[in-house]
């Protein structure tokens, strides 16, 4: 945004009074511009902050202000996506909105179930309970859902060619080691 003084006749630039006045106006206009942007951000789930409770109410989601904004946004986006006929791609879409990574859904009709596999996320996603709730709400009642997680396997660790000392030097907890990429 340009400065107010730049839009005035040049002889005002040498006036201390006009410079002070236009500097104050510049500050107020910048603050006003920021307020407008903040307000506009509330109209979109990806950028909303203080209106997330309104979004949650709109989609019938229990509001939990103690959850991180990213998790709350993921629940809302999932609800937005999760309408219509339930298909594999819909379930993948909903699951990916929670996980943020690739998810594969495999149908097993003979077993009346499907499996949700987290392809590029190691371990258990932080908001798995929210994801389970969302899938329960959209899946057909006669189908069971199985969740499949991936962890570090010994072959991957062997491929690093680390000695036990190298591994120990990483200073990882067991939980951190399991989800190491």
C-alpha positions as CSV (number, residue, x, y, z in Angstrom):
1,X,0.0,0.0,0.0
2,X,1.4,3.4,-1.0
3,X,1.9,6.3,1.4
4,X,-0.7,9.1,1.6
5,X,1.9,11.8,1.1
6,X,2.8,10.3,-2.3
7,X,-0.7,11.2,-3.6
8,X,-0.5,14.9,-2.5
9,X,1.2,17.8,-4.2
10,X,5.0,17.8,-3.6
11,X,5.1,21.0,-1.6
12,X,3.4,19.1,1.3
13,X,6.4,16.8,1.7
14,X,8.4,19.6,3.3
15,X,5.7,20.4,5.8
16,X,6.3,18.7,9.2
17,X,2.6,19.0,10.1
18,X,1.5,17.3,6.9
19,X,4.2,14.6,7.1
20,X,3.1,13.8,10.7
21,X,-0.5,13.8,9.7
22,X,-0.1,11.6,6.7
23,X,2.2,9.2,8.6
24,X,-0.5,8.8,11.2
25,X,-3.0,8.2,8.4
26,X,-0.7,5.6,6.9
27,X,-0.5,3.7,10.2
28,X,-4.3,3.7,10.6
29,X,-4.8,2.7,7.0
30,X,-2.3,-0.2,7.4
31,X,-4.1,-1.3,10.6
32,X,-7.5,-1.1,8.8
33,X,-6.1,-3.1,5.9
34,X,-4.9,-5.8,8.3
35,X,-8.3,-5.9,10.1
36,X,-10.0,-6.3,6.7
37,X,-7.7,-9.2,5.8
38,X,-8.2,-10.8,9.2
39,X,-12.0,-10.6,8.7
40,X,-11.8,-12.0,5.2
41,X,-9.7,-14.9,6.6
42,X,-12.6,-16.0,8.8
43,X,-14.7,-16.7,5.7
44,X,-12.4,-19.7,4.7
45,X,-11.8,-22.8,6.9
46,X,-8.1,-22.9,6.0
47,X,-7.5,-19.4,7.5
48,X,-10.3,-19.0,10.0
49,X,-9.3,-18.7,13.7
50,X,-11.8,-17.0,15.9
51,X,-14.8,-18.1,13.9
52,X,-14.0,-21.8,13.9
53,X,-16.7,-22.3,16.6
54,X,-19.2,-20.9,14.1
55,X,-18.0,-23.3,11.4
56,X,-18.2,-26.2,13.9
57,X,-21.8,-25.2,14.8
58,X,-22.7,-25.0,11.1
59,X,-21.7,-28.6,10.6
60,X,-22.9,-30.0,13.9
61,X,-19.4,-30.6,15.3
62,X,-18.7,-30.4,19.1
63,X,-16.5,-27.4,19.8
64,X,-13.3,-28.2,21.7
65,X,-11.2,-25.0,21.9
66,X,-8.4,-27.0,23.6
67,X,-7.6,-28.8,20.3
68,X,-5.1,-27.3,17.9
69,X,-6.5,-25.1,15.1
70,X,-5.2,-27.5,12.5
71,X,-7.1,-30.4,13.9
72,X,-10.3,-28.4,14.3
73,X,-9.9,-27.2,10.7
74,X,-9.4,-30.8,9.5
75,X,-12.7,-31.9,11.2
76,X,-14.6,-29.1,9.5
77,X,-13.1,-29.8,6.1
78,X,-13.9,-33.4,6.5
79,X,-17.5,-32.6,7.2
80,X,-17.6,-30.3,4.2
81,X,-16.2,-33.1,1.9
82,X,-18.2,-35.9,3.5
83,X,-21.6,-35.4,1.9
84,X,-23.4,-37.5,-0.7
85,X,-23.0,-41.1,-1.7
86,X,-20.3,-42.9,0.2
87,X,-17.6,-44.2,-2.1
88,X,-14.0,-45.2,-1.6
89,X,-12.8,-41.9,-3.0
90,X,-15.1,-40.0,-0.5
91,X,-13.7,-42.0,2.4
92,X,-10.1,-41.4,1.2
93,X,-10.9,-37.7,0.8
94,X,-12.3,-37.4,4.3
95,X,-9.3,-39.4,5.8
96,X,-6.8,-37.3,3.9
97,X,-8.3,-34.1,5.3
98,X,-7.5,-35.4,8.8
99,X,-4.1,-37.0,8.1
100,X,-2.7,-34.5,5.6
101,X,-1.0,-37.3,3.7
102,X,-2.0,-40.1,1.3
103,X,-4.5,-42.6,2.5
104,X,-5.6,-45.8,0.7
105,X,-9.0,-47.4,1.3
106,X,-9.4,-51.1,0.4
107,X,-12.8,-52.7,0.2
108,X,-13.4,-56.2,1.5
109,X,-17.0,-56.7,0.6
110,X,-17.0,-60.5,1.4
111,X,-16.0,-59.5,5.0
112,X,-18.4,-56.5,5.1
113,X,-15.5,-54.2,5.9
114,X,-12.9,-51.8,4.5
115,X,-9.4,-50.9,5.6
116,X,-8.0,-47.3,5.8
117,X,-4.3,-47.4,5.4
118,X,-2.1,-44.4,6.1
119,X,0.4,-44.6,3.2
120,X,2.9,-41.9,4.0
121,X,2.3,-41.2,7.7
122,X,4.2,-43.3,10.2
123,X,2.5,-44.2,13.5
124,X,-0.9,-43.1,14.6
125,X,-2.1,-39.7,13.4
126,X,-2.7,-37.2,16.2
127,X,-6.4,-36.7,15.6
128,X,-7.3,-40.3,14.9
129,X,-10.3,-40.2,17.2
130,X,-11.8,-37.3,15.2
131,X,-11.2,-39.3,12.0
132,X,-12.8,-42.4,13.4
133,X,-15.8,-40.3,14.4
134,X,-16.1,-38.7,10.9
135,X,-15.9,-42.1,9.1
136,X,-18.4,-43.6,11.5
137,X,-20.8,-40.8,10.5
138,X,-20.5,-41.3,6.8
139,X,-19.9,-45.1,6.3
140,X,-22.8,-47.5,5.7
141,X,-23.9,-49.0,9.1
142,X,-23.3,-52.6,8.0
143,X,-19.6,-52.1,7.2
144,X,-16.8,-52.3,9.7
145,X,-13.7,-50.2,9.3
146,X,-10.1,-51.4,10.1
147,X,-7.2,-48.9,10.5
148,X,-3.8,-49.8,9.3
149,X,-0.7,-48.0,10.4
150,X,2.9,-48.2,9.2
151,X,6.0,-48.2,11.4
152,X,9.8,-48.5,10.8
153,X,10.7,-52.1,9.9
154,X,14.0,-53.7,10.6
155,X,14.9,-53.9,6.9
156,X,14.7,-50.1,6.7
157,X,16.8,-49.8,9.8
158,X,19.4,-52.3,8.4
159,X,19.5,-50.3,5.1
160,X,20.9,-47.3,7.1
161,X,23.9,-49.5,8.0
162,X,24.1,-48.1,11.5
163,X,26.0,-49.8,14.3
164,X,24.3,-49.9,17.7
165,X,26.5,-46.9,18.7
166,X,25.2,-44.9,15.6
167,X,21.7,-45.8,16.6
168,X,22.3,-44.8,20.2
169,X,23.8,-41.5,19.1
170,X,20.5,-40.6,17.4
171,X,19.1,-40.3,21.0
172,X,15.7,-41.5,20.0
173,X,13.0,-42.9,22.2
174,X,11.3,-46.1,21.1
175,X,8.2,-44.2,19.9
176,X,10.4,-41.8,17.9
177,X,12.3,-44.7,16.4
178,X,9.1,-46.5,15.3
179,X,7.9,-43.5,13.2
180,X,11.3,-42.5,11.8
181,X,11.4,-42.0,8.1
